[in-house]
Structure formats: C-alpha cells, structure tokens
Amino acid sequence: MMRALGWLAGSLLLPGLLALALAAAIDSAPLVVRAQSISPDSVAHARRLLAGNDPRYLRRGEQRRVALPAGLIDDGLNHLAGLRYDGRASFALDADGAEIRVTLPLPRLAGARYLNLKARLRSGPGEPQFEDVRLGALPLPPAVLDYAIATAARHLGYGEAWQLARQAVRQLNFIPGGQVVLVHYVWQPEILDRARAIALAPADVVRLERAQQALAATLAPWAPGSTRPLTAVLAPLLTLDADNASAQQRASLLVLASYMAGRGLEALVPEAKRWPRPPPLALTLRGRHDSAQHFVVSAALAAWAGEPVADAIGLYKELEDARRGSGFSFADLAADRAGTRFGEALVNAPERIQPLLAGTMGDADLAPRLDDLPEFLAEREFRRRYGGIDSPAYRRLTDEIERRLDAMPLYR
C-alpha cells in the first residue's frame, strides 16, 4: 500500500517538477540583443589565421599554437546562432576567463519567450571545459551542456568533426588584456577531410562538375580574352536541368565565382583539377568587369554562407583597397550588395528570379546605376570625406545604394 502511495505521489510530483524546471529555463526577454553581422576586422583576422595555419600544409601530429581574437570568436558564434535558429550569441573575456551567452527564440510559444544560455569556459590544459552553466534561472551540470552540443552536432551532421576538433585541442589560455584566446592543438588531417565533407556533400561535387562543364561549354565559342556580358553566361548556368534545381543553382554560382576570381576549386574539391578549364574571358556588368566580379562573388557567398558573410567580405575588400589598392569604391560596394541580394533571393525567393531566367535578362535587371557613385578613394581621402563606416556621411551613401536596390523589381 505504501509503495503504491509513493508511486502515486511521485507520478503527481514529477510533472510539477518538470513544469517548474521549464518555467525556470524559459525567459520573457532575450539575454543577447545584437544584429546578425560580421565586422570587416573579423574577416581580416580570419584571412590572416588561415594564411598562417593553412591545413593543406600541416603534418599529422604537428603541434601548433594559434591566437584567436575574441572579436572573431564573438562574431563567429553569433553568426552560427543565427544561421538555423535566428538566435544570437556573444563571447567575452574577463579577468576570470571567458563567458558564452546564447539566446534562442521560441516562436511557437505564446508571447515572447526565449531560451537564454550562459556558460563559462575554463582556461587550462586538456579539452575545452564548461563551468557555471545556467539555462535561464536553472543551473545545469556542465556535462548536460557537453551532451547537448554533441547531440546537436550529430543531428546536424557535424558529430565526427566536433569530436575531432575537441580532441585536437591540448590547452586553452585566455588573455583578457590582449583580447585573444591562445589555442594549443595537435593537427590531424581527418579534421580537414571532415570539414570538406561538411562543406560539400558528394551530390554537391557532382553538381559542381556539371556546372564546370556547362561553363566551359558556354564560353567555348568565344575567343579567349574577348568581352561578353555576364547575363549571357549567368542565365544558361542557372537553368541547367537538375533533380534539385536550387542546389544546382548554388553550385553554378560557386563555379562562376571561382572562375571570375581566378581561383580553381581544387582546395575544396581535389578532383576538380581534372575538370574542363573554361577559356579566359572578361565578363561584364554595367559595362565593367570588376562590377561583374563583385556581383558574382557576393552572390555565391550569400547563397552558400548567408548575407552577413557576403556583406562583411565585400566591405573588408573595399577598406583594404582604400589602404593598399585602387581605393574605396561605392560602385563596387553597390555591385556587392546587388550580388548579395541576388544570392539571397536565389535561395529564399526563387520565384522572383525564375521569370527573369525564362525571359531576356539585362544588366539593369541585376544591378542599379553605378557610374555616379564615388570611387578610387584612398584611405586619407575616404576618412576626410566620410570619417568612417559608422558616420552619417557614409550611411547616406549606403542608404542611397539600398534605395536603388529596393526600387528594382527583382529586389523589392
């Protein structure tokens, strides 16, 4: 009898305890409030890190140390949180270590409801270790967060890569004064293999080869070095017959971007070195080869990595041009933004692009007027006229670019 009463009491208490735990875990306000953007500084840091730690040239078992800027980790976590779940995240260093915060909205619940996660990372030898984990007002054992991350990674197809990356880390040191995280790791080539497999599934490689063959065939009738409009190539590549039209279009954009950037796909797909080579032509948009380059590369980045990445890389390149190259160009920035909008529409609103592909596509369908936008601004002149990328003068021009894009039927 007492056993039955105990079972009954437990069965009545358990739902109540679960309800209390759920109430403690869910908040009515987000812990992290910020835009889903990536700074040009993070792009610069990422490029330098890859140049100094190119995985293609590392040896198995080689011990390495890399200094990751806290700002790059912060931008990266925030971008990842926003990719699938429209979440936000932050990473910050302080005198006691590092703190990670993540906010995920719960749109299916009545009213504004959020999962707010806060956890600290411990500095020291071994794999990264969490401590002081809280979900809303509910404290959690660090092992629960480890399990949740591993489970999510497996669900998304990243399980093996996550385990390899964790096992490669030998020590973490947080340097709050320099705002960097020193990561000591031992290189394993399987990490690169898994990264390639995550970036490109076998079906994607087939689509890329089909797009490369189509590009070579499309350009073959024209003399090497001649000039042709981008639209004459873009439409045929984006209308290839395929079981998955959207995936084939993304592959075609990546192949075209690689071609226009003068880079092969061998780093991503080693077998691409055996694929046909398209002849060198100057493809133009609004009469300019550089505008076509900016448009296509940004479109591919947006289609594969999302708008924040495309925008950040486009702005980073212009700031670098202002420092060391041909100068900052708002015309190039406008071509970047047009390409970003095109790539986003191709993935998220293909019904807007299909009529254009089925009809006659012209330059004015893809990009706004560019020839009246300021160009060739060296860094000193750019600073004198616009101050910086947060100034009202700069914002007036970028707002004008957005206004022109908003007025185009494709980007409304």
The 8 nearest C-alpha neighbors of each residue, nearest first, counted from 0:
[[1, 3, 2, 4, 5, 6, 7, 8],
 [2, 0, 4, 3, 5, 6, 7, 8],
 [1, 3, 5, 0, 4, 6, 7, 8],
 [4, 2, 6, 0, 5, 1, 7, 8],
 [5, 3, 1, 7, 6, 2, 8, 0],
 [6, 4, 2, 8, 3, 7, 1, 9],
 [5, 7, 3, 9, 4, 8, 10, 2],
 [8, 6, 4, 10, 5, 9, 3, 11],
 [9, 7, 5, 11, 10, 6, 12, 4],
 [8, 10, 12, 6, 11, 7, 13, 5],
 [9, 11, 7, 8, 13, 12, 6, 14],
 [10, 12, 8, 9, 13, 7, 14, 15],
 [11, 13, 9, 15, 10, 14, 8, 16],
 [12, 14, 16, 15, 10, 11, 9, 17],
 [15, 13, 17, 16, 12, 18, 11, 10],
 [14, 16, 18, 12, 13, 17, 19, 11],
 [15, 17, 19, 13, 18, 14, 12, 20],
 [16, 18, 14, 20, 15, 19, 21, 13],
 [17, 19, 15, 21, 16, 20, 14, 22],
 [18, 20, 16, 22, 17, 21, 23, 15],
 [21, 19, 17, 23, 22, 18, 16, 24],
 [20, 22, 24, 18, 23, 19, 17, 25],
 [21, 23, 19, 20, 24, 25, 18, 26],
 [22, 24, 20, 136, 21, 137, 25, 135],
 [23, 25, 135, 21, 134, 137, 22, 136],
 [26, 24, 114, 22, 113, 23, 135, 21],
 [27, 25, 113, 28, 112, 135, 114, 24],
 [26, 28, 112, 111, 113, 29, 25, 110],
 [29, 27, 26, 113, 30, 112, 111, 115],
 [30, 28, 31, 113, 102, 32, 115, 27],
 [29, 31, 115, 102, 28, 32, 101, 100],
 [32, 30, 29, 102, 87, 88, 33, 101],
 [31, 33, 29, 30, 87, 34, 102, 88],
 [34, 32, 31, 35, 87, 88, 36, 77],
 [33, 35, 36, 32, 87, 77, 37, 78],
 [36, 34, 78, 33, 77, 81, 307, 37],
 [35, 37, 307, 34, 38, 78, 74, 311],
 [38, 36, 311, 74, 307, 308, 39, 41],
 [37, 39, 40, 41, 311, 36, 42, 74],
 [38, 40, 315, 42, 311, 41, 43, 314],
 [41, 39, 43, 38, 42, 44, 315, 71],
 [42, 40, 71, 44, 38, 43, 39, 45],
 [43, 41, 39, 45, 40, 44, 46, 312],
 [42, 44, 40, 46, 41, 45, 39, 47],
 [45, 43, 41, 47, 42, 46, 48, 40],
 [46, 44, 48, 42, 43, 47, 41, 49],
 [47, 45, 43, 49, 48, 44, 50, 42],
 [48, 46, 50, 44, 45, 49, 51, 43],
 [47, 49, 45, 51, 50, 46, 52, 44],
 [50, 48, 52, 53, 46, 51, 47, 45],
 [49, 51, 47, 48, 53, 52, 46, 45],
 [50, 52, 48, 49, 53, 47, 46, 65],
 [53, 51, 49, 50, 54, 48, 57, 56],
 [52, 54, 49, 55, 50, 56, 51, 57],
 [55, 53, 57, 56, 52, 191, 188, 49],
 [54, 56, 53, 57, 191, 266, 188, 58],
 [57, 55, 54, 53, 58, 52, 59, 188],
 [56, 58, 54, 55, 59, 61, 53, 186],
 [59, 57, 61, 60, 56, 186, 188, 187],
 [60, 58, 187, 61, 186, 188, 57, 185],
 [59, 61, 186, 185, 187, 58, 62, 57],
 [60, 62, 58, 186, 59, 185, 63, 57],
 [63, 61, 185, 184, 60, 186, 64, 183],
 [64, 62, 184, 183, 185, 61, 65, 186],
 [63, 65, 183, 182, 184, 181, 66, 62],
 [64, 66, 182, 181, 67, 63, 183, 48],
 [67, 65, 181, 180, 179, 182, 68, 64],
 [66, 68, 180, 179, 65, 69, 181, 71],
 [69, 67, 179, 70, 71, 178, 180, 66],
 [68, 70, 179, 72, 178, 71, 73, 67],
 [71, 69, 73, 68, 72, 74, 41, 178],
 [70, 72, 41, 74, 68, 73, 69, 75],
 [73, 71, 75, 69, 70, 74, 76, 90],
 [72, 74, 90, 70, 89, 71, 76, 75],
 [75, 73, 77, 71, 72, 76, 37, 78],
 [76, 74, 72, 78, 77, 73, 71, 79],
 [77, 75, 79, 73, 78, 74, 88, 72],
 [76, 78, 88, 87, 80, 74, 75, 79],
 [77, 79, 75, 81, 76, 80, 74, 35],
 [78, 80, 76, 82, 81, 77, 75, 83],
 [81, 79, 86, 77, 87, 78, 82, 88],
 [80, 82, 85, 86, 78, 79, 84, 83],
 [83, 81, 79, 80, 84, 78, 85, 86],
 [84, 82, 81, 85, 80, 79, 86, 78],
 [83, 85, 86, 81, 82, 80, 103, 104],
 [86, 84, 81, 83, 82, 80, 87, 103],
 [87, 85, 103, 81, 80, 84, 102, 104],
 [86, 88, 77, 102, 80, 101, 81, 31],
 [89, 87, 101, 77, 100, 76, 31, 80],
 [88, 90, 73, 100, 99, 77, 76, 101],
 [89, 91, 73, 99, 98, 100, 72, 69],
 [92, 90, 98, 97, 93, 89, 69, 99],
 [93, 91, 97, 175, 96, 98, 178, 94],
 [92, 94, 95, 96, 175, 97, 91, 98],
 [93, 95, 96, 175, 92, 97, 174, 176],
 [94, 96, 93, 97, 92, 121, 175, 173],
 [97, 95, 93, 94, 92, 173, 121, 122],
 [98, 96, 92, 120, 119, 91, 93, 99],
 [97, 99, 119, 91, 118, 90, 120, 92],
 [100, 98, 90, 118, 89, 117, 119, 101],
 [99, 101, 117, 89, 88, 116, 90, 98],
 [100, 102, 88, 116, 115, 87, 31, 89],
 [101, 103, 115, 87, 86, 114, 31, 30],
 [102, 104, 86, 114, 113, 105, 115, 101],
 [105, 103, 113, 106, 112, 86, 114, 102],
 [104, 106, 112, 113, 107, 108, 103, 114],
 [107, 105, 108, 104, 112, 111, 109, 110],
 [108, 106, 105, 109, 110, 112, 104, 111],
 [107, 109, 106, 105, 110, 112, 111, 113],
 [108, 110, 107, 111, 112, 106, 105, 27],
 [111, 109, 112, 108, 27, 106, 107, 105],
 [110, 112, 27, 109, 113, 28, 106, 105],
 [111, 113, 27, 105, 26, 110, 104, 25],
 [114, 112, 104, 26, 105, 103, 25, 29],
 [113, 115, 103, 25, 102, 26, 104, 116],
 [116, 114, 102, 135, 134, 30, 101, 113],
 [117, 115, 134, 101, 100, 133, 135, 102],
 [116, 118, 100, 133, 132, 99, 134, 101],
 [119, 117, 132, 99, 131, 98, 130, 133],
 [118, 120, 98, 130, 97, 129, 131, 99],
 [121, 119, 129, 97, 128, 130, 98, 96],
 [120, 122, 128, 129, 96, 123, 119, 130],
 [123, 121, 172, 171, 173, 96, 120, 124],
 [122, 124, 171, 170, 172, 121, 125, 127],
 [125, 123, 170, 169, 171, 126, 122, 127],
 [124, 126, 169, 170, 127, 168, 123, 171],
 [125, 127, 168, 165, 169, 128, 166, 170],
 [128, 126, 125, 129, 120, 121, 171, 165],
 [129, 127, 121, 120, 126, 130, 122, 141],
 [130, 128, 120, 141, 119, 121, 118, 127],
 [129, 131, 119, 132, 141, 120, 118, 128],
 [130, 132, 118, 119, 133, 129, 141, 138],
 [133, 131, 118, 139, 130, 117, 138, 141],
 [134, 132, 138, 117, 137, 139, 116, 135],
 [135, 133, 116, 137, 24, 115, 136, 138],
 [134, 136, 24, 115, 137, 25, 133, 23],
 [135, 137, 23, 24, 134, 133, 138, 25],
 [136, 138, 134, 24, 23, 135, 133, 139],
 [139, 137, 133, 132, 134, 136, 140, 131],
 [140, 138, 132, 133, 141, 137, 143, 134],
 [139, 141, 142, 143, 132, 138, 144, 130],
 [142, 140, 144, 143, 129, 130, 132, 139],
 [141, 143, 145, 140, 144, 146, 129, 139],
 [142, 144, 146, 141, 145, 140, 147, 139],
 [145, 143, 147, 141, 146, 142, 148, 140],
 [146, 144, 142, 148, 143, 147, 149, 141],
 [145, 147, 143, 149, 144, 148, 150, 142],
 [148, 146, 144, 150, 145, 149, 151, 143],
 [149, 147, 151, 145, 150, 146, 152, 144],
 [148, 150, 152, 146, 151, 147, 145, 153],
 [151, 149, 147, 153, 152, 148, 146, 154],
 [150, 152, 154, 148, 153, 149, 147, 155],
 [151, 153, 158, 157, 149, 155, 150, 154],
 [154, 152, 158, 156, 150, 157, 155, 151],
 [153, 155, 151, 152, 156, 150, 157, 158],
 [156, 154, 152, 153, 157, 151, 158, 150],
 [155, 157, 153, 154, 158, 152, 197, 159],
 [158, 156, 152, 160, 153, 155, 159, 161],
 [159, 157, 153, 152, 161, 160, 156, 162],
 [158, 160, 162, 161, 157, 163, 193, 153],
 [159, 161, 163, 157, 162, 158, 193, 164],
 [162, 160, 164, 158, 159, 163, 157, 165],
 [161, 163, 165, 159, 164, 160, 166, 158],
 [164, 162, 160, 166, 161, 165, 167, 159],
 [163, 165, 167, 161, 162, 166, 160, 168],
 [166, 164, 162, 167, 163, 168, 126, 161],
 [165, 167, 163, 164, 168, 162, 126, 169],
 [166, 168, 164, 185, 184, 165, 163, 169],
 [169, 167, 184, 166, 126, 165, 170, 183],
 [168, 170, 125, 184, 183, 124, 126, 167],
 [169, 171, 124, 183, 125, 123, 168, 182],
 [172, 170, 182, 122, 123, 181, 124, 183],
 [173, 171, 181, 122, 180, 123, 174, 182],
 [172, 174, 180, 96, 175, 122, 181, 179],
 [173, 175, 179, 176, 177, 178, 180, 172],
 [176, 174, 178, 92, 177, 93, 173, 94],
 [177, 175, 178, 174, 179, 94, 93, 92],
 [176, 178, 175, 179, 174, 68, 180, 69],
 [179, 177, 175, 69, 176, 174, 68, 92],
 [180, 178, 68, 69, 174, 67, 177, 66],
 [179, 181, 173, 67, 66, 172, 174, 182],
 [182, 180, 66, 172, 65, 171, 67, 173],
 [181, 183, 171, 65, 64, 170, 180, 184],
 [184, 182, 64, 170, 169, 63, 168, 171],
 [185, 183, 168, 169, 167, 63, 62, 182],
 [184, 186, 62, 167, 60, 61, 63, 187],
 [185, 187, 60, 61, 59, 184, 167, 62],
 [186, 188, 59, 189, 190, 60, 185, 167],
 [189, 187, 190, 191, 59, 186, 192, 58],
 [188, 190, 192, 191, 187, 193, 163, 160],
 [191, 189, 193, 188, 192, 187, 194, 163],
 [192, 190, 194, 189, 193, 188, 195, 54],
 [193, 191, 189, 195, 190, 194, 196, 188],
 [194, 192, 196, 190, 195, 191, 160, 189],
 [195, 193, 191, 197, 196, 192, 190, 198],
 [196, 194, 198, 192, 193, 197, 199, 191],
 [195, 197, 193, 199, 194, 198, 200, 192],
 [198, 196, 194, 195, 199, 193, 200, 157],
 [197, 199, 195, 196, 194, 200, 267, 193],
 [200, 198, 196, 203, 197, 195, 201, 204],
 [199, 201, 203, 202, 196, 197, 204, 198],
 [202, 200, 204, 203, 199, 205, 196, 206],
 [201, 203, 205, 200, 204, 206, 199, 207],
 [204, 202, 206, 200, 201, 205, 199, 207],
 [203, 205, 207, 201, 206, 202, 208, 199],
 [206, 204, 202, 208, 203, 207, 209, 201],
 [207, 205, 203, 209, 204, 208, 247, 250],
 [206, 208, 204, 210, 250, 209, 205, 211],
 [209, 207, 211, 205, 210, 206, 212, 204],
 [208, 210, 206, 212, 207, 211, 213, 205],
 [209, 211, 213, 207, 251, 208, 212, 214],
 [212, 210, 208, 214, 213, 209, 207, 254],
 [213, 211, 209, 215, 210, 214, 208, 216],
 [212, 214, 210, 216, 211, 215, 217, 209],
 [215, 213, 217, 211, 216, 212, 210, 218],
 [214, 216, 277, 212, 218, 213, 217, 219],
 [215, 217, 213, 219, 214, 218, 212, 277],
 [218, 216, 214, 215, 219, 213, 232, 220],
 [217, 219, 215, 216, 220, 221, 214, 277],
 [218, 220, 216, 221, 217, 215, 278, 277],
 [221, 219, 218, 222, 217, 216, 223, 215],
 [222, 220, 219, 218, 223, 225, 280, 278],
 [221, 223, 225, 224, 220, 219, 280, 278],
 [224, 222, 279, 278, 225, 280, 221, 219],
 [223, 225, 280, 279, 222, 281, 226, 278],
 [224, 226, 280, 223, 222, 281, 227, 221],
 [227, 225, 281, 282, 280, 224, 228, 283],
 [226, 228, 282, 283, 281, 229, 225, 231],
 [229, 227, 283, 282, 230, 231, 284, 226],
 [228, 230, 282, 283, 231, 232, 284, 233],
 [229, 231, 233, 232, 228, 234, 360, 361],
 [232, 230, 229, 228, 233, 234, 227, 235],
 [233, 231, 230, 229, 234, 235, 236, 217],
 [232, 234, 230, 236, 235, 231, 229, 237],
 [233, 235, 237, 236, 356, 232, 230, 238],
 [236, 234, 238, 237, 233, 232, 239, 231],
 [237, 235, 233, 234, 238, 239, 251, 232],
 [236, 238, 248, 234, 235, 239, 233, 251],
 [237, 239, 235, 236, 234, 240, 356, 248],
 [240, 238, 237, 236, 241, 235, 247, 244],
 [239, 241, 238, 244, 242, 247, 243, 237],
 [242, 240, 244, 243, 239, 247, 206, 246],
 [241, 243, 244, 240, 247, 246, 245, 239],
 [242, 244, 241, 246, 245, 247, 240, 248],
 [243, 245, 247, 241, 246, 242, 248, 240],
 [246, 244, 248, 247, 243, 249, 346, 345],
 [245, 247, 249, 248, 243, 244, 250, 203],
 [248, 246, 250, 244, 249, 245, 206, 251],
 [249, 247, 251, 237, 245, 250, 246, 244],
 [250, 248, 252, 246, 247, 251, 302, 253],
 [251, 249, 247, 253, 207, 248, 252, 206],
 [250, 252, 248, 210, 254, 249, 253, 236],
 [251, 253, 255, 249, 299, 250, 254, 256],
 [252, 254, 256, 250, 299, 251, 255, 257],
 [255, 253, 257, 251, 256, 252, 211, 258],
 [254, 256, 258, 252, 257, 253, 251, 259],
 [257, 255, 296, 253, 259, 258, 295, 254],
 [256, 258, 262, 254, 260, 255, 259, 263],
 [259, 257, 255, 261, 256, 260, 262, 254],
 [260, 258, 256, 261, 257, 292, 255, 262],
 [259, 261, 257, 262, 258, 256, 292, 296],
 [262, 260, 258, 259, 257, 263, 256, 279],
 [263, 261, 257, 260, 258, 264, 259, 256],
 [262, 264, 265, 257, 261, 258, 266, 271],
 [263, 265, 267, 266, 268, 271, 262, 257],
 [264, 266, 269, 268, 271, 267, 263, 272],
 [267, 265, 264, 268, 269, 263, 55, 271],
 [268, 266, 265, 264, 269, 195, 199, 198],
 [267, 269, 265, 271, 270, 264, 266, 204],
 [270, 268, 265, 271, 266, 267, 272, 264],
 [269, 271, 272, 268, 273, 265, 274, 264],
 [272, 270, 274, 273, 265, 269, 268, 264],
 [271, 273, 270, 274, 265, 269, 264, 263],
 [274, 272, 271, 270, 275, 269, 276, 265],
 [273, 275, 271, 272, 276, 208, 211, 212],
 [276, 274, 212, 277, 215, 273, 211, 272],
 [275, 277, 215, 278, 274, 211, 212, 273],
 [276, 278, 215, 214, 218, 275, 279, 219],
 [277, 279, 223, 280, 276, 218, 219, 215],
 [280, 278, 223, 224, 277, 281, 225, 218],
 [279, 281, 224, 225, 223, 226, 282, 278],
 [282, 280, 226, 288, 225, 227, 283, 224],
 [283, 281, 229, 227, 228, 288, 226, 280],
 [284, 282, 288, 228, 287, 291, 229, 286],
 [283, 285, 291, 286, 287, 290, 229, 362],
 [284, 286, 287, 362, 283, 290, 363, 366],
 [285, 287, 284, 283, 288, 228, 290, 362],
 [288, 286, 283, 284, 290, 289, 285, 291],
 [287, 289, 283, 291, 290, 282, 281, 292],
 [290, 288, 292, 291, 287, 293, 283, 331],
 [291, 289, 293, 287, 292, 288, 284, 334],
 [290, 292, 284, 294, 283, 288, 289, 293],
 [293, 291, 289, 290, 295, 294, 259, 296],
 [292, 294, 335, 290, 296, 291, 295, 334],
 [293, 295, 338, 334, 291, 335, 297, 292],
 [294, 296, 298, 292, 256, 297, 293, 338],
 [295, 297, 256, 299, 298, 293, 294, 292],
 [298, 296, 338, 300, 339, 309, 294, 299],
 [297, 299, 342, 338, 339, 295, 301, 296],
 [300, 298, 302, 252, 296, 253, 297, 301],
 [301, 299, 297, 309, 303, 304, 298, 302],
 [300, 302, 305, 306, 342, 298, 339, 309],
 [303, 301, 342, 299, 300, 343, 305, 304],
 [302, 304, 300, 301, 299, 305, 249, 253],
 [305, 303, 301, 300, 302, 308, 306, 309],
 [306, 304, 301, 307, 308, 302, 303, 300],
 [305, 307, 301, 309, 308, 310, 339, 343],
 [308, 306, 36, 310, 309, 305, 37, 311],
 [309, 307, 311, 306, 310, 305, 312, 304],
 [310, 308, 306, 300, 301, 297, 312, 307],
 [309, 311, 313, 307, 308, 312, 306, 314],
 [312, 310, 308, 314, 39, 313, 309, 37],
 [311, 313, 315, 309, 314, 310, 316, 308],
 [314, 312, 310, 316, 315, 311, 335, 309],
 [313, 315, 317, 311, 316, 312, 310, 318],
 [316, 314, 39, 312, 318, 313, 317, 311],
 [317, 315, 319, 313, 314, 318, 320, 312],
 [316, 318, 320, 327, 314, 319, 315, 321],
 [317, 319, 321, 315, 320, 316, 327, 314],
 [318, 320, 316, 322, 321, 317, 323, 315],
 [321, 319, 324, 326, 317, 323, 318, 322],
 [320, 322, 326, 327, 377, 378, 318, 319],
 [323, 321, 319, 378, 320, 324, 318, 377],
 [322, 324, 320, 321, 319, 325, 326, 377],
 [325, 323, 320, 326, 321, 322, 319, 377],
 [324, 326, 320, 375, 321, 327, 323, 377],
 [327, 325, 321, 375, 376, 377, 320, 324],
 [326, 328, 321, 376, 317, 375, 320, 374],
 [329, 327, 374, 330, 331, 375, 373, 326],
 [328, 330, 332, 331, 373, 372, 374, 333],
 [331, 329, 333, 369, 328, 332, 372, 334],
 [332, 330, 334, 328, 333, 329, 290, 335],
 [331, 333, 329, 335, 330, 334, 336, 328],
 [332, 334, 336, 330, 335, 331, 400, 329],
 [335, 333, 331, 337, 294, 332, 336, 290],
 [336, 334, 332, 294, 293, 338, 333, 297],
 [335, 337, 339, 333, 338, 334, 340, 332],
 [338, 336, 334, 340, 339, 335, 366, 333],
 [339, 337, 294, 298, 341, 297, 335, 336],
 [338, 340, 298, 336, 297, 342, 301, 341],
 [339, 341, 343, 337, 338, 342, 344, 336],
 [342, 340, 338, 344, 339, 343, 298, 345],
 [343, 341, 298, 302, 345, 301, 339, 344],
 [342, 344, 340, 346, 345, 341, 301, 302],
 [345, 343, 348, 347, 341, 346, 342, 349],
 [344, 346, 349, 342, 343, 348, 347, 341],
 [345, 347, 343, 344, 348, 302, 349, 342],
 [346, 348, 344, 343, 345, 349, 342, 350],
 [347, 349, 344, 350, 345, 351, 346, 352],
 [350, 348, 345, 352, 351, 344, 353, 346],
 [349, 351, 353, 348, 352, 354, 345, 344],
 [352, 350, 349, 353, 348, 409, 354, 344],
 [353, 351, 349, 355, 350, 354, 356, 345],
 [352, 354, 356, 355, 350, 351, 357, 349],
 [355, 353, 357, 356, 352, 358, 351, 350],
 [356, 354, 358, 352, 353, 357, 360, 359],
 [357, 355, 353, 354, 358, 234, 352, 360],
 [356, 358, 354, 355, 353, 359, 234, 360],
 [359, 357, 355, 356, 354, 360, 353, 234],
 [360, 358, 361, 355, 357, 356, 234, 230],
 [359, 361, 355, 230, 358, 364, 356, 362],
 [362, 360, 364, 363, 230, 359, 365, 228],
 [361, 363, 364, 365, 285, 284, 366, 230],
 [362, 364, 365, 361, 366, 367, 285, 368],
 [365, 363, 362, 361, 366, 360, 409, 407],
 [366, 364, 362, 363, 337, 367, 361, 341],
 [365, 367, 363, 337, 364, 362, 334, 368],
 [368, 366, 403, 363, 369, 404, 365, 407],
 [367, 369, 370, 366, 371, 285, 363, 403],
 [370, 368, 330, 371, 372, 367, 333, 285],
 [369, 371, 372, 368, 330, 373, 285, 374],
 [372, 370, 369, 373, 368, 330, 374, 329],
 [371, 373, 330, 370, 329, 369, 374, 328],
 [374, 372, 329, 328, 371, 330, 375, 376],
 [373, 375, 328, 376, 329, 327, 372, 330],
 [376, 374, 326, 327, 325, 328, 377, 373],
 [377, 375, 326, 327, 381, 374, 380, 321],
 [378, 376, 321, 326, 380, 379, 381, 375],
 [377, 379, 321, 381, 322, 380, 382, 376],
 [380, 378, 382, 381, 377, 383, 376, 321],
 [379, 381, 383, 377, 382, 378, 376, 384],
 [380, 382, 378, 384, 376, 379, 383, 385],
 [383, 381, 386, 379, 385, 380, 384, 387],
 [382, 384, 380, 381, 386, 385, 379, 378],
 [385, 383, 381, 382, 380, 386, 392, 393],
 [384, 386, 392, 393, 382, 387, 381, 383],
 [387, 385, 382, 383, 390, 384, 381, 388],
 [388, 386, 389, 390, 385, 382, 393, 381],
 [387, 389, 390, 393, 386, 394, 385, 391],
 [390, 388, 387, 391, 393, 394, 386, 392],
 [389, 391, 393, 392, 387, 388, 386, 394],
 [392, 390, 394, 393, 395, 389, 385, 388],
 [393, 391, 395, 385, 390, 394, 396, 386],
 [392, 394, 385, 390, 395, 396, 391, 388],
 [395, 393, 391, 397, 396, 392, 398, 390],
 [394, 396, 398, 392, 393, 397, 391, 399],
 [397, 395, 399, 398, 394, 393, 400, 392],
 [396, 398, 400, 394, 399, 395, 401, 393],
 [399, 397, 401, 395, 396, 400, 394, 402],
 [400, 398, 402, 396, 397, 401, 395, 403],
 [399, 401, 397, 403, 398, 402, 333, 404],
 [400, 402, 404, 398, 399, 403, 405, 397],
 [403, 401, 399, 405, 400, 404, 398, 406],
 [404, 402, 406, 400, 401, 405, 367, 399],
 [403, 405, 401, 406, 407, 402, 410, 400],
 [406, 404, 402, 411, 403, 407, 410, 401],
 [405, 407, 403, 404, 402, 408, 411, 410],
 [406, 408, 404, 405, 409, 410, 411, 403],
 [409, 407, 411, 410, 406, 364, 405, 404],
 [410, 408, 407, 411, 351, 364, 352, 365],
 [411, 409, 407, 408, 405, 404, 340, 406],
 [410, 405, 408, 409, 407, 406, 404, 351]]
